[in-house]
């Protein structure tokens, strides 16, 4: 159930009311010392909050982005293999006996 924001047109105070979407709008101020009429404020709503594990930046990427990222990762892996092969082909340095 959403929380609605209201403002009193007589006293100018703001307040919130937790109501069902099917409930009728409030028409009178809820403060005891005021009997003014109220109007519901238009809000922007609440932002989406992701809680828990499993929400990652890459979960909702487009297919073209995913394929480009995959190609980029494959290219970096082949570069790493070339570096490993060069390191293996170098002769080992001789140790000086002391």
C-alpha positions in Angstrom: 0.0 0.0 0.0 1.4 3.4 -0.9 1.9 6.4 1.3 0.3 9.6 0.0 1.4 13.1 0.8 -1.3 15.7 1.6 -1.1 19.5 2.3 -3.7 21.4 4.2 -5.0 24.5 2.4 -5.9 26.3 5.6 -2.9 25.7 8.0 -0.4 24.8 5.3 0.9 21.7 7.1 2.1 18.7 5.2 1.4 15.1 6.3 1.5 11.6 5.0 -1.2 9.0 5.0 -0.7 5.3 4.5 -3.7 4.2 2.3 -4.8 1.6 -0.1 -5.0 2.6 -3.8 -8.8 1.9 -3.6 -9.4 4.2 -0.6 -11.0 7.6 -1.2 -8.8 10.7 -0.9 -8.8 12.6 2.3 -10.8 15.8 2.3 -10.3 17.2 5.8 -7.1 18.1 7.7 -6.1 15.4 10.2 -4.8 17.9 12.8 -7.2 18.5 15.7 -6.8 22.3 15.8 -7.6 22.6 12.1 -10.7 21.9 10.0 -9.3 22.9 6.6 -9.6 21.0 3.4 -6.6 19.1 2.1 -5.3 18.2 -1.3 -3.1 15.3 -2.3 0.3 16.3 -3.5 1.7 14.7 -6.7 4.9 12.9 -5.9 7.6 11.3 -8.0 7.2 8.0 -6.4 9.8 5.8 -4.8 13.0 4.7 -6.5 13.7 1.1 -7.1 15.9 -0.5 -4.4 17.6 -3.7 -5.2 18.2 -5.7 -2.0 20.1 -9.0 -1.7 22.7 -10.7 -3.8 22.3 -11.3 -7.4 21.9 -7.8 -8.8 24.8 -7.0 -11.0 25.5 -4.2 -13.4 25.8 -6.6 -16.3 22.4 -8.4 -15.7 20.4 -6.2 -18.0 22.9 -5.5 -20.8 21.9 -5.6 -24.5 22.9 -8.6 -26.6 25.3 -6.4 -28.7 27.1 -5.2 -25.6 27.4 -8.8 -24.3 28.9 -10.0 -27.6 31.3 -7.1 -27.8 32.4 -7.7 -24.2 32.9 -11.4 -25.0 35.2 -10.6 -28.0 37.2 -8.1 -25.9 37.7 -10.7 -23.2 38.8 -13.4 -25.7 41.3 -10.9 -27.2 42.8 -10.2 -23.7 43.1 -14.0 -23.0 45.0 -14.6 -26.3 47.4 -11.8 -25.3 48.0 -13.4 -21.9 48.8 -16.7 -23.6 51.4 -15.1 -25.9 53.1 -13.5 -22.8 53.2 -16.9 -21.1 54.7 -18.6 -24.1 57.4 -15.9 -24.3 58.2 -16.4 -20.7 58.5 -20.1 -21.1 60.8 -19.9 -24.2 63.4 -17.7 -22.4 66.3 -19.8 -21.1 66.6 -20.0 -17.4 69.3 -17.8 -15.8 72.3 -19.8 -14.5 72.7 -19.6 -10.7 76.1 -18.6 -9.4 77.6 -21.1 -7.1 79.0 -19.4 -4.0 
